[in-house]
Amino acid sequence: MQNIKGAGVCTPLGYLASSVAADIKGNKKGKKDLTLLYSEVPFTLAAVFTKNTIKAAPLKHAIKALETNREFSAIVVNSGNANASTGKQGLEAVDTIVKAFEDELGTGEGSVLMGSTGTIGVKMPVEKVTSSVKELVDELDDANSHDFAAAIMTTDTVPKEIGVLVETPNGAYVVAGTTKGAGMIAPHMATMLCYITTDALIGADNLQNVLNNAVGESFNSITIDNDMSTNDTVFLMANGMSGIIPDIDQFQEAVNHVALELAKMIVKDGEGATKFVTIKVKNAQSEADAKKCAFAIANSPLVKTMFYGEDPNWGRLIATVGASGVAAVEEKIDICFDDLAYVKDGIIIDEKLEEKAAKIMKNDEIEITIDLNMGTFGKTVYTCDFSKEYVSINADYRT
Amino acid sequence: MQNIKGAGVCTPLGYLASSVAADIKGNKKGKKDLTLLYSEVPFTLAAVFTKNTIKAAPLKHAIKALETNREFSAIVVNSGNANASTGKQGLEAVDTIVKAFEDELGTGEGSVLMGSTGTIGVKMPVEKVTSSVKELVDELDDANSHDFAAAIMTTDTVPKEIGVLVETPNGAYVVAGTTKGAGMIAPHMATMLCYITTDALIGADNLQNVLNNAVGESFNSITIDNDMSTNDTVFLMANGMSGIIPDIDQFQEAVNHVALELAKMIVKDGEGATKFVTIKVKNAQSEADAKKCAFAIANSPLVKTMFYGEDPNWGRLIATVGASGVAAVEEKIDICFDDLAYVKDGIIIDEKLEEKAAKIMKNDEIEITIDLNMGTFGKTVYTCDFSKEYVSINADYRT
């Protein structure tokens, strides 16, 4: 497996994309906000959706479609309107939009799905989308990966793309992907759209298993502000155009890599994030405890502001372990900042270490290891700090 | 029951206080940070402590003392050092300090308890405390309530005090209290110290029941940043000096009132808070759901920044209901901003209402009602917005 420089969703064989500025949000900023991803032959689809009980209209539509069909030809994504909490009008909007694309593409009923991200509770401006259908279909091209990645962005500051080439005895195939995230990234993903494409040839059930495994260790292991949106979606599309039937372990590894790298890019571009923080919980009493403890630390505003302030205040870490409610004994807890053993048996090893720890806190990437010494279970999660910019972005989001 | 203007912990009969600037934190700011509260006759004590599994040394000491004794004469509180995660030295520090006060007061072994708030994991400077013992004892006076309230503050911007007079057929008694809070206020309280005094005459078990009831609806119904400290403590002290044996319901009502008003003061003075927000969840399917949903909304950084930004973005509220995992059906949810019916059956009643809702969001105090229409259970919690100042305070706390 090797990284392909400059790869994106159109790097695997047969995928074409196009994007336009449709002014979906109505702020006339001229940003491309409507994009189409099409495969020359239908792709098999695996999907993971938000666990939020309130789901946006495009998700309701896709979930229903997946009950009877696993092959599709295109997806259309807008980044100006969540089309969530929009009632019957929202569902009708999706129907009208996908029908317009199905007609123009000639791919038949039920062949197009939709993704949306943006403000919740605002009526979807259907006409702005349908009036762009012809232009989007006409401009489909395999050189448009980067435009696709840019068009799905909201508060993201950089497009997020990756692709890998997987060599096999019978030839090579590609797994590539793009994502948008920034805020609201949390367990079970949040306001996060991710589209992974491959030209490997693989059945629907295997594809879904691979995606489920990959999401658990990537998008479900990152957190920015512990919120979970109505619109989160990860799609894994496989159109088989390479003709390669992949070894399942090798394919899993490639999808894991793509998903994890994309997830890390989301954290690095978290709203207002200035630091990338890895929280490793070791030797918890159970898998559930390891996860609960790691996320409690990664989500604590006090811990996150401590990273922003570059303050090696380990007391906030140990207090959060206690607050998380997992099985823990103060006198057993060890803490490392990167490779620096800082706390042993619940107390600081030497107060002079604070200077070294303070130096580590100045880095852009920091790894904190909490060893509970209670059992054998571990969990690693990725998060970012909590900055004044986070508050600015979210206080002023709609203005 | 009537409010007593200017009341504090020394308003009930027999309570005296004193405070000094002992430079516990070592930043030489000259703030009074060490304070003594003493009762002329021993008081019966009821107490509630943090549920954090990591507890500060003074709490371990008090919990142990309460196993065999319910009567004490004094409490000493410092606001410069949490004395948490300080190991054996921390416990020995408490022993040394309380013994010094017991000797100077002449109240005997086991008669003094301690409270602490400040940075975790820093050694307690015992000498700075013991060298102030004589001065503190000499200066005890019933005119020092306000000094006591000020001396327990950390990032609080104002002292928090209240007192009520309760009239009975046999005469009157007083319930008064003070608290410090500001950050880390969450379910089960957090870096929160609260001292409630009364001169009513009441047994230890009744006193503890009254306190448990009061805390559930006050300190455990507020949240600032969902963190829970190692030091949280609520004490209810009853020295019986009024001679009045209170009617238990009337006494409960008075303690509830004092606790709730103090809890609200904490939220209003939340770190960086600019708004006081009441979240009312109605008609949940269970008591647990009502609580979970109300706290999920009150703790969501996206919701809290929305209040800071004065943006009536009800979509974030409904998305958080969904993310909370409680039994909810999108099409049944109604939302009011103060008295304004804004969302009905999961969608906005009229987009023109946004202007009215925006006006409500400009107020200093806002009440949000979420009606789930799923059952009969409700919960009200109090919170504040999330501002740039919150991040500043917590990023720079130790500097």
Interface residues (C-beta under 8 A of the other chain):
Chain A: K51 N52 T53 I54 K55 A82 A84 S85 T86 G87 T119 I120 G121 V122 K123 G183 M184 A190 D225 N226 D227 M228 S229 T230 S300 P301 L302 T305 M306 Y308 G309 D311 N313 W314 G315 R316 I318 A319 T320 V321 G322 A323 G325 A328 E330 E331 V343 D345 G346 I347 I348 E351 F386 S387 K388 Y390 V391 S392 N394 A395 D396 Y397 R398 T399
Chain B: K51 N52 T53 I54 K55 A82 A84 S85 T86 G87 T119 I120 G121 V122 K123 G183 M184 A190 D225 N226 D227 M228 S229 T230 S300 P301 L302 T305 M306 Y308 G309 D311 N313 W314 G315 R316 I318 A319 T320 V321 G322 A323 G325 A328 E330 E331 V343 D345 G346 I347 I348 E351 F386 S387 K388 Y390 V391 S392 N394 A395 D396 Y397 R398 T399
